[in-house]
Amino acid sequence: MRIAVGGIHTECSTYSPVLMQKQDFRILRDKGLIEHAFFAFLARSGASFAPLLHARAVPGGPVARPAYDALKAEFLERLSAALPVDGVYLAMHGAMKVDGMWDAEGDWITAVRQLIGPAIPIAVSYDLHGNVSQRIVDQIDIFAAYRTAPHIDVAETMEAALSMLVRALKTGTRPGVVRVPVPLLLPGERSSTEDEPARSLYAVLPGLEGKGVWRTDLMIGYVWADEPRATASAIVTGTDRAAVSSAAESIAAGFWAARDQFRFGPVTGPLDAMLDLAAAATTRPVILADSGDNPTGGGVGDRADVLAALFARGWQDALMAGITDAPAVDACFAAGTGARLSLKVGASLDPAGVSVTAEVEVLRLDEGDGPADRQAVVRIQGITLVLAARRRPYHDLWDFTRLGLDPRATGLLVVKSGYLSPELQPIANPNLMALTDGVVNQDIPRLANLHRAAGSLPWDANPGYRPKAEPSARCRG
């Protein structure tokens, strides 16, 4: 059997004014896709593959329409040239917003279906923070989504989607997908699977599989997308329509019943309150998450709110990573290591953000993979600050050690994050999350709500909600 592989994977806040461009994506093609670690599981499937194109970007603002159109056109050209194939596997995220378009994944997947025709099965894998429309469900045969947040089962989920596709092709069985929308949107920081009730809700999913039910998924959805498809949902794949529908309705009912139980996992509060707690802490490192500007949630990543607050307190022994500011990085490279210069930091991408101007000492310069990937480490008063030319997170220990920094040796570590990554969480002592401003801020009811379906919590009441399965046209009974 021969399977075409590719897709597009990013998450976009509709509240961000900064459009993503083609150069923001890491693009894998042909042999480079097959051999990349992200797709290492392909070798275990026993199938042969037609590698097409896979584009992945750090979450951000909407994708510029010309960038999307170019990526989609290239993907479809490669798919057309690869035909005939027995199946298609698409590695997606599910919360992409394209400027001027609703339901970008629906557009992408529909174009694939139109090209390959109705007989070839399509399998997709998603982030659990994706928004799944009925249009998408109507085009696909197989669906699998992450079951962990923080996401530690990415490879397992992708492999599960592919394995179901291989199973379908080997047995000649055509599964289908059922969707049950749930009119509720929560931020990931209040629905981590390491905390209740999400932990228990996800723990029951595997037990609902079997007897015609191939895969069960609960989609939290992406709360910072103000578009019609934005909602939580239960998505179930299988061959027994009644069993699949029953499982999906059960998952949706359980999620809805728990809607008032979701809480933030770490200690959370306004920035000043969190800094008071950090100042009083006798343990280290205190890790403070700047949640409103988290780039892995779609934040711009260029705000200096926390830096300004640390300045105001005369803070010492702090490490902050990082602020996206290409002009500041360029100025540091022009000055050189050891130089002192007056530097404006922050609001380089979104002028509505916060910036500070201060004298800095350049401690280290890192060329990365080229000018767009450069970083600078500077000292401002008692604060060590990492500046990045490109929007990026600092979630892994390697992000620090490559710059000669040890996050475990500082009194206060500030990262632009929501819930902490699996590598940072174990060293947090304690973990605090500041409810800061930004395009992914946690004050959800305050977000503009112009396009989501009426009756969506937390904006509208919905006392009459009852789970109702919406099978795809392909769901076989």
N, C-alpha and C positions, 0 to 999 in steps of 0.2 A: 504493500500500500504506500501511496505517496501523498504527503500532507504539506500544504503550503503554510508557512509560518511567518507572522509579522504582527504589526499593530502600532498603536500610538498610545502613550501612557503619560498623562499629566493631570494635575488638579488645579482648578482655576477659580479664584475668588472674583466674583462679579463686582465686588466693591473696590478692586484695585484699578487705578488709572494707568498702570504700566503694562503695556501689551507685550506678550512673548513673541519673539521672532524666531526664525528658523535656526539661527545660530545658538539659541538657547537649548536646543535639543541635542542629545547624544544620539547619533543615527548609526545603526548597525545595518549592514547590507551583506547579502550573499554569504560567503564563507566566514566573514567577520561576525555574522549573527550566530551561525552554528557553533563557532568556536568560543564565543564569549561566555564567561562564567554565569551570566544571567540565564543562559539557556543550556546549562550543562546537563539538565535532566533529559534533554531530547535523546541523548545517546542511549538511555536506558529503555526506550520505548519499543525498540525493535522495528520501527517504521523507517522509511526513507523520507527525506524532506526537500522541499523547494523553498529555501530561505529567501524571503522577499526584502522587506524593510521594517525595522522596528525603531521608532522614534520615542525617546523618553526625556523628560525635562523635570527639573526641580519645580514643584508647584509655584504658581504665581498668578499674574493677572490673566485676562483672556488672551487667547492666541490670535495674533493678527491674521486677518482673513487671507492675505496673499501667502503667508507662511503655511497655513493649513492647506490651502488649495494646492500648493506646490508639493507638499508631503503626500497628500491624498492622490494626486495625479501620478506621482512616481510609484506609489504603492500599487495602484491599479494597473499601471503599465507593466510592472514586474509580475503581477498576478496573471495578467492576460498572456504574457510571454511564457509563463510556467504551465499553463493549461495543456493537457488535462491533468487534474489532480483528483484524488479520492475524497479529500476532506480539507478543511481550512481551520487552523487554530490561530486565534487572535489574542495576544497578550495586551489587555487594555487596563486602564484605571477606572474610568467611569464617571469622572467629574470634570471633564474638559469642557471649557466654554470657548467657543470661537466668536470673535467679534462680529456682531450682526447676525448670529445664528442661534436658534434654539436646538438643543439635543444634538451636539456634535457627534457623539458616538453613534447615535441613531443614523446620522447622515453617512458616516464612514461604513458602518456595517450594512446598511441598505445598499450602498454602492457595491459592496462585495457580493451581496446576494444577487443583485441584478446582473452582475458580470458572470457569476458561476452558474446561475440558474437554480431551480428549486430542488434538484435531486441530490446535490452535494451537501453533506452536513457541515455545519459551522459550530465550533466550540469556542467559548470565550472564557477568559479568567479576568476577574475584577478585584479591585480594592473594596473592602467592605464599606468604605466611605464614598462609593460611587452612587450615582442616581440612575436608576434603571427605568426607562420608559416602556410602555407597552409596544411602541414601535420597535424597540430593540428586541424584546421577547419574541415578537412575531417573525423576526428574521433568523433566529438562532435555534439550535437543537440541544445545546449543552451549555451549562453555566456552572462556574465555581468561583467563589470569592474567599478572600482571607477570612480566617476565623479568630484572628488575634490582633489586638491593638494595645501596645506597639506591635508592629507587624513582624513576627518571627516565623511565619509559615508561608512566605511568598513562594519559595521554590516548591513546597509541597502542594500549594494550591494550583500553581501552573501545571505541575505534573498530574494532578487529579483531573484537570480539564482535558489534558491531552490523553490520559489513560481512558477516560470515558469515550473519547472520540475513536481511539484505537479499538476499544471494545465494540462500539457500534459498527465499525467497519468490518471487524472480524466476524461478528455474529450476524451481520445483515439486519440488525435491529435499529430502528429509528426512534430515539427518545424525543421528548419534547419538554417544554419549559412552562411552568405556571408562575404567575406573579400575583402577589397580594399586597397592594400598597397600604401603607400605614401612615396616616396624616400627622406625623410627628418627626421633628428634626432636632437632633442633639449635637452639640460639639463633641469631637472625639475625646476631649479632656474630661467630659462627664460620662463617657461610655466606654472607658477602657475595659478590656476583657480581663484585666488583672483585678478588677474591683467588682463588687456586686452592684446591681443585679446582672450586669452583662456576663460576668463569669459563668453564672448558672445558666443563663439563656443560651450561651454558646455551647456549654457542656452537654446539653440535651440533643443537639443537632444530629450527631452520628447515630444515636439510638433510634431516630425516626427513619433511617434508611433501611432498605431491603424490601422484598416483595413488590417489585416494580418501582421503587423509589431509589434512584441512583445517587442523588446528591441533594442536601438541604443547606440553605444559606439564609442568613439574616443580614440585610443591608441596613446599616445605620444611616447611610446617605451622607451628603455633603451639605452642611448647613449654610455655608457662605456663598451659595449659588442661588441668586434670586431668579429662578427660571421655572417654567411650568412643571417640569419633570422632577423637581427637587422634592424628594420624600423618602422616608424609610420604606422598606418592603421586605417581604419574605419571597425568596425565589427557590423553586424546587424543580429538579430535573428528574425525569423518569419515563416509564413506559405505561404505567397504570394510571390513567387519568384521574380516577376517583381517589386512589391512594395519594397521588401527587398533590391533588387539590386539598385533601384532608390535612396532609402534613403542612402545606403552606399556610392554611388557615390557622392551624394550631400554633405555628411559630409566630404568626402575626398577632394572634390573640394573647400569647404570652408576653410579647414585647409591649403591647398596648396596656396590659394589666399592670406592668411594672413601670409605667411612664413616670410616676411621681417618686420613684425610688432612686433615680440616678443622681449621683453627687460627684463632685470633684474628688479625685484620689488624693493628691497632695494637699498640704496646708495651703490655702488659697485666700487671697484678699487684695485690697488696693496696694499699689506699689509702696507707699510710705509705711503701711502696716507691715508689709513683708520685710522691708529694710530694717524696721525696728526689731523684728524677730531675729533677723540675721545679725544685727549688731549685738544682741543679747546672747547669742549662741556661744557656748563654750566648746563646741566640737567643730571639726572641719573635715572636708570643705563643705560649707553651706552652698548648695546649688540653687540659684534663683532663675526660674524660667520667665522670660519676657514673652508672654503668651500672645499678645496682640499683634506682634510683628514676626511671628514664626514663619520662616520661609517654607518649611515642609507642610504647612497648612495653607499656603497661598499668600503669606505675608510678603510685603515688599522687601523687608530685611534691612532697610536703611535708616530706621528711626533711632535717634539718640536720646530718647526719653530717660532711660535708666542711667545712661552716662551722665546726663545733666543732674539727675537726682543724687548720684554718687558724688559729683563735684560739690553740690550744695552742702553735703554732709562732711566734706573733707575726707572721704573714705580712703583708707590705706589697705594694702594687701588684697587687692581684687584683680581678677582676671576676667576680661569680657571678650567673648568670641561669638560672633563678630558683627561688625557693621559693614554692609555693602556700600562702598563709596569708591568708585574707580578714579575720580579726580584726586581724591586724597591719597590713594595708593600711588598714582602717577607722581604726585608731588614728593612723596617719600622716596621713590626710586630716583627722582631727579636730584634730591638732596644727598642721598647715600646713607649707608649705615653709620651711626654715630652722630649724625647731624641733628641740630635742633632747629625747629621752624615753627612758625605760627600756622595752624592748620584748622580749616573748617571741616567738621566731621558730621555727616548725616544729611538727610533730605536731598540726596543727590539724584534719586530717581523720582520720588514723589515730593514736590516742593511743599506740599501741605504738611509734611512731617516736621519733626523736631531736629534741630542741629545745634552744635556747640562749636565755639572757636576757642582754641587754647594753644599754648606752646607745648610741643611734643618732642620727645627724643626718639629717633629711629633706632630700634634695637636689632631688628632682623628683617631681611628682605628675602622673599621666596618667589622664584620665577615661575614655578608651576609648569604647566604645559605651554606657556606662551603668555603674551601680554594680557589676554582676556582672563587668565587664570591666576594672575599674580596676587600675592598677599604681602602685607606689611605688618610687623609687630612694633608697636610704639608704646612709650611710657608717657602717661599724662598724670602728673602729680603722683599719687600712690597707686595708680591703676595701669595695669598692662592691658592694652587693647589690640585686638586683631582686626585689621581692615582687609576687606576682600574686594577685588575688582569685579567679581562675578557673584551673583546671588547664590548662596550656598549655606547649608547647615553646618554646625559643629557638634555632631552627635556621637562621633566615634573617638576613641582615645588616639587613634592615628591622626586625626585632624589636628590634635595638639602636639603630639610628640614629633611629627614631621617639622614642626616649627620650633622645636627645642623647648616646649612648654610642658609642664606636668600639672594637670588639673587637680591632682590629689594633694599638691603641695601648697595650694593657695587657701586663704581664709574664706573668700567668697568667689565663686565661679558663676558668672552670668552668661546664659546661653539663650538664644532666641528659639524658644521651644514651647510646647504645651506639656503633655506628659513626657517624661524623660525617656531617652533611648535606652535599650537594654544594656549598653556599656556604661552609661553615666548613672543610671538609677542605683546600682549597687554601691557607688562611692559617695552618694549624696548623704550628708550628715549634718542637717536634715535637707529634705527637698521642699522648696517653697515655690509657689507659682503666683506671679504678680498679674493682676487683672489690668494690663496695660492697654493703651489705645492702639489702633492699627486696623488694617482691612480684614483681619481675622480675630477681632476682639470678641470676648466671651459674653458681652452683654447682648445676648441673642434677641430678646424682644425689642431692643432698640434698633436693630438692623432694618433698613428699608425693605418692605415686603410688598412689591408691586405685581409680581408675576407668579408667585406660587399659588397652588390650588387653594380655594377658599376652604376654611375649616382646618388649616394646618396649625398644629401647636408648635411653638408657644404663642403664635400671633392671634389665633382665633380659638374659640371654644368648639368642641366637637363631641357633645354628649351622646350623639346617636350613632357613633361609628361602630360598624360590625365588619369583621374580616370577610372578604368575598374574593374567591379565586378568579383570576383573569387568565385562562389558559391561552397559549399561543395557538395560531392556526395549525401549527405543526405538532401539537401535543397529541400523541396517539392514545386512544383508549384501550 
